[in-house]
Amino acid sequence: MPLKPAYTVSQFLADFAMGRTRFYELVGQGAIRVRKNGNKTIVTGDDAQAFLDSLPVVAPKQAA
């Protein structure tokens, strides 16, 4: 899925399957950067990509 140039909070939550509480926790921790346009909070596509890139890669489980 190509990233959009910018996301509103609602768009980000829908596209990244995240709850609003968790989103604002991550914003508070600095894991997701947000910007303000008047009273509208947005996440740029570059900041969304940076968040995705910061997530840990899960190693596949080895067969038993």
C-alpha positions as CSV (number, residue, x, y, z in Angstrom):
1,M,0.0,0.0,0.0
2,P,1.6,3.3,-1.0
3,L,1.6,5.9,1.7
4,K,-0.5,9.1,1.3
5,P,1.2,12.5,1.5
6,A,-0.6,13.2,4.8
7,Y,-3.1,11.5,7.1
8,T,-5.7,12.9,9.5
9,V,-5.7,11.1,12.8
10,S,-8.8,9.2,11.8
11,Q,-7.2,8.1,8.4
12,F,-4.1,7.0,10.2
13,L,-6.0,5.0,12.7
14,A,-8.0,3.2,9.9
15,D,-5.0,2.6,7.6
16,F,-2.7,1.4,10.4
17,A,-5.3,-0.6,12.4
18,M,-4.6,1.3,15.6
19,G,-6.8,2.7,18.4
20,R,-6.9,6.3,19.3
21,T,-5.6,5.8,22.8
22,R,-2.6,3.8,21.6
23,F,-2.0,6.5,18.9
24,Y,-1.8,9.3,21.4
25,E,0.4,7.2,23.7
26,L,2.9,6.8,20.8
27,V,2.7,10.5,20.0
28,G,3.4,11.3,23.7
29,Q,6.4,8.9,23.6
30,G,7.7,10.6,20.4
31,A,7.3,7.4,18.3
32,I,4.8,9.1,15.9
33,R,5.4,12.7,14.9
34,V,2.4,14.9,14.4
35,R,1.9,18.3,13.0
36,K,-0.9,20.9,13.4
37,N,-2.7,22.7,10.7
38,G,-4.9,25.0,12.7
39,N,-6.9,22.7,14.9
40,K,-6.3,19.7,12.6
41,T,-3.7,17.1,13.6
42,I,-1.9,15.4,10.7
43,V,0.8,12.8,10.2
44,T,2.9,13.2,7.1
45,G,3.6,10.2,4.9
46,D,7.2,10.5,5.7
47,D,6.5,10.5,9.4
48,A,4.2,7.5,8.9
49,Q,7.0,5.7,7.1
50,A,9.5,6.5,9.8
51,F,7.1,5.0,12.4
52,L,6.8,1.8,10.3
53,D,10.5,1.6,9.9
54,S,11.0,1.9,13.7
55,L,8.9,-1.1,14.4
56,P,10.8,-4.3,15.3
57,V,11.1,-7.1,12.7
58,V,9.7,-10.4,14.0
59,A,11.9,-13.4,13.3
60,P,10.1,-16.4,12.0
61,K,9.6,-19.3,14.5
62,Q,11.8,-22.3,13.9
63,A,10.1,-25.6,13.3
64,A,10.0,-27.9,16.3
